[in-house]
Amino acid sequence: MNRYPLWKYLLIGLVLLLGALYTAPNFFGQSPAVQISSGKSTVRVEPVLVDRARQILDQAKLPSNSILFDSTQTGGTVRVRVSDTDTQYKVKDTLSRALNGTTTDDADYVVALNLITNTPAWLQKIRALPMYLGLDLRGGVHFLMQVDMAQALNKRLDATQSDLRLQLREQNVRHSGITRQGNTVEVAFRDDATRNKARNVISDRFPDLQIIEAPGNVAGEVKLVLSLTQSARLQAQEYAIKQNMTTLHNRVNELGVAEPVVQQQGADRIVVQLPGVQDVAQAKKILGRTATLEFRAVDDSVEAQTALAAGTVPFGTELYNERDGRPILLKRDVILTGDNLQDAQPGFDSRNQEPIVSLTVDGKGAAIMRNFTRENLKKRMAIVLIEKGRGEVLTAPVIQDELSARFQISGTMSTQESNELALLLRAGSLAAPMDIIEERTIGPSLGADNIAKGFNSVLWGFVLIAVFMLAYYVMFGLFSVLALAANVMLLVAALSLLQATLTLPGIAAIALTLGMAIDANVLINERIREELRAGRAPQQAIHEGYDRAWATILDSNITTLIAGVALLIFGSGPVRGFAVVHCLGILTSMFSAIMVSRALANLVYGRQKKLQKVAIGTVWQSGASSR
């Protein structure tokens, strides 16, 4: 009656074994480390940097436990593990001076303090990794950044100005000039008839613009004064926030920061949390690596090249350098920005046998690109990366055909260079500049104190529950305690397997799960006692107790799970973290309370053919035996 088949025991044992394996990495702790990552979008960390770092530390007579290259992080990362924090700071300063010299604002590499796991390699090979720890447990840096909404609106008006010029040209509407005046765009015309025609075009194609007629600045001229509607202004501001958040998240992820938090706060602020990064200055550099992209026409005319050779820059152009250091003149007008770019993927042109980068732009960008390339065939177009206030031409290919929404860049690129260029283009651009208005550092010692307090709260909660269950239910109390221990182990294993981020609210959810999980065993034990009081034989009472308590346990857990799912869907931040642990805890508790505890009861009592009594508290059944 109370016996499991062998396969069921093996299945439960396998689940518990996997739970133990994926829980174990959380007990190995972390070691202080120094992380070397790219300081520029155009610089990539290569495996050869491992040997270079080792030579630098050997020359400085600084010990290191290991130096590893992490290729899983976009852009590559080298991590130097050390034994203590004093050595960590010395290694950081030594590597920073050796790799970057005295350069601080335009460094090739970011050398930052970090923490890495001590999990053995064989566990890491089966993806048994510790849970990520949130900022309140691991320590790190917290920034509150304010987006410059005035600049976001300026960029929107600049784009509108370019679009106006394009649309009026396509509709053959002649104008005397399009100029910016503060938060308005003014379009001048020679007569009222042309102005009226332009007004119709603008009303039809630019519904987000308010149009006001006004006299021109020159006798006989008239003009239209255009400004963004209130809804368009709000839309531009919302876009600036979303675009900046996406860009920040991409850049931080590429630098190997584990589980960063990038979220909106209010109408114009963004919160950035970088767990494990202890150096505020280096964290600022990480955030400062956001870049903007621009597509511009190259001025290769004879007049421009002659002026360049004479050391002057012609009016309407700007001087930049290509990646090999050669000077190049670009026209001031921006054709497209990174805002219009939707995707960039490296590839290979089988026809010409050379690496390429395939680009995809949005509908607006496709129209602009089609018109520009149609008029500039066999001329060059440059892609400019502007980073830390400095511009660099990534590539300046010749326009071979009329381009549209999808086109490709080719040239003298290696496969690695095409991969890097695609990465840079995909990373996105800032829709508006940002300023750090608040910064806060949480040291690892405070994080360790929070971990200790959270661990003690869970531990003492478990001990008190165990004492009560053992005293009240005796042997079945022992089954319940062992099932509860299995539940905690499986919950931690699930969080580790999902690589979830554990925070203080998450620890609170684990403590709450203990009390909720033991409730199922209380229901089972009380049901068994009721059956014994009703005169059932011990074996039958155990069987009926588990079977009849199942429906009640299922109902109570489903209703609790519904509340947890609601928190998960509608909550954010700490509430969402609490909900994740809460929901997983409900699922693991159902397995442990039903399957694990019953397997233990079957092992102890199920094979006794003439069971006279069971130890389940104040009720001892000694009636007729049962099979």
Phi, psi and omega in degrees: 000312183249061179226137175265145171292161185301321183298328181288320175298318180295321179296314179297318179297320179296317179299316180293323178295315177297322177299318179295319180296317184276349172275326187307318183303338181286349182259358180275344177077190182229155178244147174295145183212166174240127183253129177251120179224174185291135177264352179223152177294337183265004179245132181242139177279125182250159179301333180296342179293338177298311179295322180295318179295321179295319178297318180299315182289324177296319179295325179275359181056044177252127182282151174217143180282324178195154175229116188234147174259129180252106181275350181288337178275133180298128182094346178082147180214139173249131181237127180254114180271133179233174188267334183211168185289329178298313177296325180301314180293322179294317179296319180299312180296319182295313180294321180297316179293319184289323184274325186245353183065222179268001182291134178238318185276336184230047185284146178286329184232147171260118179251109189232154175283143180204178177232138179229154186287152176262014181302133180301154184298324183293329175286322179296330180294332177262019178063029174272097184236154179289160174297149169289144177254136180289177183300324183286343180253323184266338189085165181153204183235148180233128178237142169246119187244139180252130180274134178281095184291332177297319178291327177298318178292324177299317179296322179295319179291323177298317178295321178297320179299316178294319180295322178300314181300319181292314183293319179294326178293318180295328181268008178057041176258113182278138178227166182261006178142145177240119185229155175265133175228092182066237181264020179232161174241127182250132179241120183263146180223160182278334183209169182292325182297315179294321179298318180295321177296317179295322179300318179296318179297315183292318180298324183283320187258347181229073182292345181274004183252137170271137186243128177231131177274141182210158175290152181283171179279344180244145181304132178090349180265155173230164182210164172247131177255119186246138177217157181286141174290165181298319179296323179292324177296316179295322178295319178296320179292319178295320178297320180300317179296310183296317181294318179295322178296316179298316181295315179299318180296318178298313183294318181294320178297321181294337181268005172082017177283125185286126174048060176290156176247121176230109183215156182281143175225112183076198186276332188221025182232151180229132176263131177235123177239129182239091180296139176088345178271116186262344185261111184295319182299317180290327177296324177297323178295322178300314180290330181286356182274008175293141187228161175243149180244142177221139172259124183225155177280142177269134178264096179257018181295157181299318181298317181294318181292326177295316178296321180295319178296331179276359177088017179241156179249117182300155178297138179088003178233165177227148182265127176230175175240141173282174185295336178270005176095353181288139179287150180212139180261126179242143177288148186293327183295131179269124180285304179221159172241175178298343178297330182275349184276128181259326182201153175214122183229136175288152180202192182218127180274106183292335182288314182261357178058051179212151178292148179222169171235122180267127183247147175229126179245165180285179184299318179296317179295325180296318179295317180296315182295320180297315181292319182293313184290329178298324183270353185228038177299143179068012174252167184263147174232130185258146171252118188251130173258119179253115186221131181055037177080002181240140181257144177222133180279115180287316179199153179221073184283162177276136178283112184268327183219168174292128185257157180224224185290329180236127179208172183229152177251130178227170181157202181276071179244144170274171179299319179296318180295323178293323177296316181295317181296319177297321178297315180298318182290325180288334188298338175089180182225160176283133176283339179199150178293159181227154176236141176278115181256350176207137175222143184215135180246130174250113184289157180297334180292319176295320177298319178296323178295319177296320178297315181299316180294319178295317179297318180295323179296318178293317182297311182291327174299318179295317181297314181296318177297318181297317180298315180296313183295319180293321181288327188266326185242002175053244185295317178290336171294322176296317177302318182294319181294317178295321177295323178294320176297320177296324179296314179297318180296315181293325178295314178295321178297318179296318178296321179292319181295324178278354183054047178284161178261121180267128177235179178302317174300327177294321177295321176299321179294324177295317179298319178294324180298326178301311181293324181285324183291323182289341180300322179297319179290327175297317178300316180296311183298318179293326178293320178298318180295322177297319179295322178292320178295330179282000176094010178291149173294151184307314182297318180292323180296319178296315181297312181293324181299314180290318184292316186280337177281343185299316182297318179295317180297317181297315181299313183294322180287326179294316179296321177292323179295324177299317178297320179294319178295322177298317176298322181293321183283314188262348180275173177209159176062229182300325179297318179294319177298319176299317183295322180300310180295320180299311182294316178297322179297323178296316182294315180291328181292325178295321179293312185289318183293323183270303188284310186291312182295322179290325176298321178293317179297320179294322179295322184278314187252337189294334184263004176273112185293323180240075181280121184265324183205159177233145179272099180220053175089223187284350181257119177239115182270126178228028181280215184294143178285163179213154177272000000 
